[in-house]
């Protein structure tokens, strides 16, 4: 389509709004043109239209499921939107394509503050080595949220099951923004100086108070 060349020229000239309009026209003609979807996602992100960027990268992920760059861009834009339900649903799709994105799904689950989603996650991962640590995080966080810090600590400081707890690696659950923890309640299984440990408490100004 001639619109594609026009869109590239507009991007090169810094005419991003016009480039966006032109790329939309391209996709009306060829809805699965990967270059157009990629450029529209990129332009939309620069214009801070993160919801449009998410639509583009989500479609690209369907077309190129092995492309990790697309997943990373999708997550980056997703966490700049306000729709927490959509964050969870798309994070679930990402995870189903590649279960190494477990932490992103945990963050998406936590922002929804929905115990049903916690149950859904456990059902999804019940036959994997991710099950025990995630279950422990959920149970510990629920106890902490209900004001029972002692129970929260007991769940994670379970020496008999420490091997299962740490077999997956570093994981966090609690208040977050999709990239890191935010001020508020938090639970963590983490590796520091080559050794694994757990944290139960609150995250404040970049430090754990736990």
GIUR-V279919 format. One record per residue. RES is the residue in one small letter. SS is DSSP state (helix for helix, strand for strand, loop for the rest). NEAR is the number of other ideal C-beta (glycine too) atoms within 8 Angstrom. Layout:
res = <RES:RES>
ss = <SS:SS>
near = <NEAR:NEAR>
//
This chain:
res = <x:x:x:x:x:x:x:x:x:x:x:x:x:x:x:x:x:x:x:x:x:x:x:x:x:x:x:x:x:x:x:x:x:x:x:x:x:x:x:x:x:x:x:x:x:x:x:x:x:x:x:x:x:x:x:x:x:x:x:x:x:x:x:x:x:x:x:x:x:x:x:x:x:x:x:x:x:x:x:x:x:x:x:x:x:x:x:x:x:x:x:x:x:x:x:x:x:x:x:x:x:x:x:x:x:x:x:x:x:x:x:x:x:x:x:x:x:x:x:x:x:x:x:x:x:x:x:x:x:x:x:x:x:x:x:x:x:x:x:x:x:x:x:x:x:x:x:x:x:x:x:x:x:x:x:x:x:x:x:x:x:x:x:x:x:x:x:x:x:x:x:x:x:x:x:x:x:x:x:x:x:x:x:x:x:x:x:x:x:x:x:x:x:x:x:x:x:x:x:x:x:x:x:x:x:x:x:x:x:x>
ss = <loop:helix:helix:helix:helix:helix:helix:helix:helix:helix:helix:helix:loop:loop:loop:helix:helix:helix:helix:helix:helix:helix:helix:helix:helix:helix:helix:helix:helix:loop:loop:loop:loop:helix:helix:helix:helix:helix:helix:helix:helix:helix:helix:helix:helix:helix:loop:loop:loop:helix:helix:helix:helix:helix:helix:helix:helix:helix:helix:helix:helix:helix:helix:loop:loop:loop:loop:helix:helix:helix:helix:helix:helix:helix:helix:helix:helix:helix:loop:loop:loop:loop:loop:helix:helix:helix:helix:helix:helix:helix:helix:helix:helix:helix:helix:helix:helix:loop:helix:helix:helix:helix:helix:helix:helix:helix:helix:helix:helix:helix:helix:helix:loop:loop:helix:helix:helix:helix:helix:helix:helix:helix:helix:helix:helix:loop:loop:loop:loop:loop:helix:helix:helix:helix:helix:helix:helix:helix:helix:helix:helix:helix:helix:helix:helix:loop:loop:loop:helix:helix:helix:helix:helix:helix:helix:helix:loop:loop:helix:helix:helix:helix:helix:helix:helix:helix:loop:loop:loop:loop:strand:strand:strand:strand:strand:strand:loop:loop:loop:loop:strand:strand:strand:strand:strand:strand:strand:strand:strand:strand:strand:strand:loop:loop:strand:strand:strand:strand:strand:strand:strand:strand:strand:strand:loop:loop:strand:strand:strand:loop>
near = <7:5:11:11:7:9:14:9:8:12:12:6:6:5:8:11:7:8:13:14:8:12:14:9:9:14:12:6:7:8:5:7:11:9:7:13:15:10:13:15:15:9:13:14:13:7:9:6:9:12:8:11:15:14:8:13:14:11:10:15:15:6:9:8:7:4:9:7:6:11:13:8:12:15:13:9:15:14:10:7:11:3:7:9:7:10:15:14:8:13:16:11:10:15:13:6:8:8:9:4:12:13:9:12:14:14:12:15:14:12:11:11:4:7:6:6:10:10:8:8:13:12:7:8:12:7:4:7:7:10:11:11:14:15:9:14:15:12:9:15:14:9:12:14:7:6:5:8:10:6:9:14:10:8:11:14:7:10:5:4:9:9:6:9:13:10:9:8:7:8:14:15:13:13:10:12:6:11:5:5:10:8:7:9:11:15:16:14:16:11:8:6:3:4:6:8:8:11:10:12:11:10:15:7:4:4:6:9:7:7>
//
